Amino acid sequence: GMQLGLAEMIRAGVTSVADHYFFMDEAAKAVEKAGSRALLGWAIFGNNGLEMVERTGQFVRDWQGAANGRIRTIMAPHSTYLCDDDYLRACVKKAKELQVGIHLHAAENLKQTRSSLEKRGQTPMQVLEQTGVFDVPTIVAHGCGVPEDDMPMIAKYDVGFAHAPKTYMKLGHETTPVVQMRQHGIPVGLATDGAVSNNTLDIFESMRLMAMNQKQVNSSPTLLPIPEALYIATRESAKVYGQPDELGALDPGNLADLILVNLNGMHHQPLHSMTASLVYNVRASDVQTTICDGKVLMHDGKLL
């Protein structure tokens, strides 16, 4: 399953994925074989007990920096609602010990935020600050229910949000407040959230939906203009991923990850703007070549 997902992503021009779920040792083997990059976290729940904190900590040790540095690891308590405060603190302690970050779900929709406020008088973001999660680099999946009042606090920490707009449309709930988060200096990275709630792993589709959906929910066609959408898909996603100085840009000294996109298709004609076509016209099948860490993984549409 992981090999299939990686193959689809390579075809769509994705060189790096932050993946958070189960059997991550098998996932790591697939990444090693595929030649792409991954930031892998083994998801655990409070009812798994502290033993799983130790076991997934061992996974972090075993695979951190593997595959010539292409594989990085992260602690992954599932969420604020399936891990109690003490369990989150135990994960933070292990993350600090191993010098890694945390990837988890929180404030996935407004219902979760309201539930947290009713039960304990704190938002999920306040819970993460209080339990020390924000003391390590953190990736929060979704954050559709993050109130703007929390954003100044979040901006003080090394926290980024994974934004998967197609999933939210499919599930019929709110979307990540991307525009407001970025106004507060909080980075947002593009996500697909996996095939079960997205159907495809096409990051170009996520970028296009993000740009259009943010205009719609904010009732403004001028928000998230083309350069910003491309910036989020590249440099800002690299920041959320945890390698802002190595990925996301064709800069001297950066890692050799790049893709070639063919804009000759009929759906790009007439080509008035290359950047507009990249955001609003591109299909995953337009990616011709994908290179990761200097190695060609796909050439002229053929997986190598």
N, C-alpha and C positions, 0 to 999 in steps of 0.2 A: 504493500500500500504506500509506504514512504517512497519507494523507488518510482512508482507511478506518479505520485505528487511532485517529486523533484523533476521528473522528466517533463511534466506539464509546465512547471515553472520555468525550467530552462528554455523551453520552446517560447514562453511568453517574455523572455528577457529578464527573469528574476535570478540574480546571482546569490542573494542572501535571504534567509528566512529565520525569523524568531518563532520557534515552535514550542508549544506548551501542552503536553498531554502525557500519554502513557507509553511504556516500553521504549523509553528513549535510548536505551543502549542499542536496540535494533535500529531505531531511527538514525543514530550516529553512524552505524555501519553503512547504512544506505547513503548518507551524506559523503562519507569517506570514499565510497565507490563512485558516486555521481560526479565528484569534483567541484561541487558548489560549496557555499558557506552556510553555516547554521549556528544559531544561538539556541541551545536546547535546554529546556527545563522539564523535569519529571514532575507532573502534577500530583499533589498529595492533599488529602483531606484531614480535618481534625480527628475524625473517627478512625483514621489509620494508626493513630498513636505516635509517640515520639520515635519509635523504632524506624518509621519511614522517613523522618527527618534525617536520621543517621544514614539510612540506606541511600537516599537520594543525594545526600552530601557525598557519599562515596562515589556515586555516579559523576558528580561534579569533579571530584579529584581525578577519576579515571580518564575523563574525556576532555578536560580543560586543555586547550592548546593542541589537541590532536589534529591529524591530517594536515601537518605543516601549518598549524595555526588557523586553519579554515573552520574548525569546530571550537566554539566557546560554549560555556555552560552557565547556568543560572539556577538559583533556587526557585521553586514554583509552588508555593501554597496556593490552592485553587482559587480562593476568594475570601472576602471579608465575611460572607454569610455561611460558608461551610468550614471555616477555621476560626476558632474562638481566639480571644486576645492572647492567651498564653501560648497557643500554638503558633500564632503569627510571631510572637516574640522569640520562640524557639527557632523559627526559620530565620529570623533576623540575626540571631546569635550565630547560627551556622553560616549564614552568608558572610558575616563579618570575619569569621574565622577563616573562611575559604577565599575571602577577598573577591566576592562576586556580588551580583545584584539580585533582584527579585522580580519575577514576572507573575502577575496574578490578575484575576477579574475583580472589578469593583465598580459600583455605581453603574451597572450595565444599562439600567433604565431608571426612570424617575420613581417607579414603584419600589425599587430596592432602596433608594434614598429615603423615601417616605417611611418605609418599614423600619429602617435603621433609626430614624429620628423618633419614631413612636416607641420603639423598644428600649432605646438607650440614650436618646437625646443628643445623638451625634450623627453626623453624616458619615458615609463610608470613607471619605477622604480624611475626616478628622480622626477616625479610627486608625487609619494607616499612619497618620502623623504620631498619634498617641502611642501606638505599639512599636514605633521605631522603624517601621518599614521604609519610610522616606529618608532614613539616615543612610541607606545604601542606594545605589542607582536602581531605579524602579521603572518597569514597563507596566502600565495599567491597560488591560484590555477593555476597550470600548469607552467607558466614562460618559455614556449618553445621559446619565442622570446627575452629572456634576453641576451643582449650582454655582453661579458666578461669584457668590460671596466667598466660596472656598478657593477661588483661583489665585488671589494674591498670596495665600499661604502656600499653595502647591508650587507657585513660581519660585519660591525660596529654595527648593530642593531640585535634585537631579532626577526629575520625573518626566516621562514622556507617555503619550497615549497612542494605542494602536487603534486606528479608525477603519472599520469595515462597513462602508455604507450599504452595500447590497444586502448584507445580513439584516440590518435594521429595517430596511424596506420589506424584506421577506417576512420578518417576524412582526411587522406592524407596530414597532415602537419608535421612540424618539431617536434622533441622531446625535452624535458627538457634537458639542458646540465648538466646532473647529475654529471659526472666526474669532469667537470670544477668547478661547484659550490662547490663540496666537497673539491676540492683542495684549494679553497679560504675560507674554514671553514664554508660554508653555509649548514645547515642541509636540508636533503630531506626526505620526508615521502612517503610511498606507498599509492596510491589511486586507486579507480576503476572508479570514476566519475559518478556512477549510471548506471542503466540498459539501459537508452535511448541511450547512446553512447558507452556502453561497453558490454551489453547483460547479463553479469554475474557479481556477486559481489564476485568473487573468487580472493582473495588477493594473493594466491600462483601463480596464472596465471600472475598477475601484476609483482610479483617479478621475475619470470622467463623471462618474456618479457623485463623487465628493464635490467636485466643482459645481455641478448643476444643483445638487440637493442643498448646498449651503446658500446658494442664491435664492432658492425657493423658500427655505424656512426663514430666511432673513428678509424676504421680500425685496431683494436688491440684485439686479443683474450685474452690477459692477463689482460685487464682492468676489473674492478668490479669482482674480484675473489669471490669465494663462501663465505668466511667469511664476506666480505664487504656487499654482497647481504643480508645475514642473519642479519647483524648489522643494515642495513637500514630498514629491515622489522620489527625490534624489537626495539632496543634502540633509533635509530635515528628517527623512526616514533613517538615514545613516546615523543621525544624532540619537534618535530613539533607540536604534539598534545597538548603540554603544560604541561606534567607531567613526565619529564625526570627522576625524582628521585623516582617515584612511580610505573611506568609501564615499560614494555619492557624488563624486566630481572628478573630471579629467584634469587633475592638478599634478604638478611635479611632486614625486615622493609618495603619492597615493598608491594603493594596491591596484594591480592591473585587472580591474573588473570593468568591462565595457560591453556594449551591445551595438549591433548595426541594424538599423530599421529601414526597410524599403518603403519609400513614399511614392512609388510609381503606380500603385494600384488605382483603378478607376475611382474608388471611393475617396481618393485624395485629390482628384482633379476637378477644377483647375487649382493648382497649388499656389494659393495666394500667400499663405503663411505656414512655414514649416512648423513653428511652435504650436499654432492653432490646430494643425493636423495631428500633432503628437498627442494633444489633450483630447480633441473632440472626434477624430476620425480613425485613429490607429486601432487595428485588431491585433490580437496576439500573434496571428499568423503572418503579420508584416515583419516580425522579428526574423532576421536572416541568420545572424551570427551572435552567439553568446560566448563571452570569454570571462573566465573567473581565475584569479590568481595567475594570470598570464597563460593559462591553458585554454585552448579552444574546446568548448563543450558541445557546441553546435555550429556547423558551417553550412551556409547556403540551405538552411532548413533541415539539415540532416544531423540527427543526434550522433555524436561520436562516442 
